[in-house]
Amino acid sequence: MSRRRLAAVLITGAALAGAVMAQTPGEPPAGGAAGGGGATPNVPAKIAYATTLPDSAGRAVVERWCLMCHSAMLITQQAKDSTAWEKTLAQMEKWGVTATPEEHDTLRTYLIKCFGPRVVPVPAPNATARDTARTATQSR
């Protein structure tokens, strides 16, 4: 590669790096997927997870056994069913958590109640073109 071409590549790389570094962390790329500031249709919005655990029976046990290694935010990001939480608790016990059987049950109950599977709303079916034409004809 000639010196001129190498210099051009280095200058271009430095300019791109400078543009990326000048961008604020929350700012979407100019002309990128955000489409001029509007919401992107197929990209879900980021969820702001809680940094504290919800008040409920069992919170003290979770604080005692889980927060010694994990942040509350990590726990609040989870959405597991009873089988998945049981597998997680079994793994933590293999790694050294020495909860009593009563504490284990309390942990499982709290985690399922507060961080069980998220319910995803089912969108209403779209009207077909034939249905739209039929209602337009009927309204005349």
Contacts in CASP RR format, 6 or more apart in sequence:
PFRMAT RR
TARGET T0000
AUTHOR 0000-0000-0000
METHOD contacts of the structure
MODEL  1
MSRRRLAAVLITGAALAGAVMAQTPGEPPAGGAAGGGGATPNVPAKIAYA
TTLPDSAGRAVVERWCLMCHSAMLITQQAKDSTAWEKTLAQMEKWGVTAT
PEEHDTLRTYLIKCFGPRVVPVPAPNATARDTARTATQSR
1 9 0 8 1.000
23 29 0 8 1.000
28 34 0 8 1.000
28 35 0 8 1.000
28 36 0 8 1.000
28 37 0 8 1.000
33 40 0 8 1.000
33 43 0 8 1.000
34 40 0 8 1.000
39 45 0 8 1.000
49 73 0 8 1.000
49 76 0 8 1.000
49 77 0 8 1.000
50 72 0 8 1.000
50 73 0 8 1.000
50 76 0 8 1.000
51 71 0 8 1.000
51 72 0 8 1.000
51 73 0 8 1.000
51 76 0 8 1.000
52 72 0 8 1.000
53 59 0 8 1.000
53 62 0 8 1.000
53 63 0 8 1.000
53 72 0 8 1.000
53 75 0 8 1.000
53 76 0 8 1.000
53 114 0 8 1.000
54 114 0 8 1.000
56 110 0 8 1.000
56 113 0 8 1.000
56 114 0 8 1.000
57 106 0 8 1.000
57 109 0 8 1.000
57 110 0 8 1.000
58 106 0 8 1.000
58 107 0 8 1.000
58 109 0 8 1.000
58 110 0 8 1.000
59 110 0 8 1.000
61 99 0 8 1.000
61 103 0 8 1.000
61 106 0 8 1.000
61 107 0 8 1.000
61 110 0 8 1.000
62 75 0 8 1.000
62 107 0 8 1.000
62 110 0 8 1.000
62 111 0 8 1.000
65 92 0 8 1.000
65 97 0 8 1.000
65 99 0 8 1.000
65 103 0 8 1.000
65 107 0 8 1.000
66 75 0 8 1.000
66 92 0 8 1.000
66 107 0 8 1.000
75 111 0 8 1.000
75 115 0 8 1.000
76 115 0 8 1.000
78 111 0 8 1.000
78 115 0 8 1.000
78 116 0 8 1.000
79 115 0 8 1.000
79 116 0 8 1.000
79 117 0 8 1.000
79 118 0 8 1.000
80 88 0 8 1.000
80 111 0 8 1.000
80 112 0 8 1.000
80 115 0 8 1.000
80 116 0 8 1.000
80 117 0 8 1.000
81 112 0 8 1.000
81 116 0 8 1.000
81 117 0 8 1.000
82 108 0 8 1.000
82 112 0 8 1.000
85 108 0 8 1.000
85 111 0 8 1.000
85 112 0 8 1.000
85 115 0 8 1.000
85 116 0 8 1.000
86 108 0 8 1.000
88 111 0 8 1.000
89 97 0 8 1.000
89 99 0 8 1.000
89 104 0 8 1.000
89 107 0 8 1.000
89 108 0 8 1.000
89 111 0 8 1.000
93 99 0 8 1.000
93 104 0 8 1.000
99 107 0 8 1.000
END
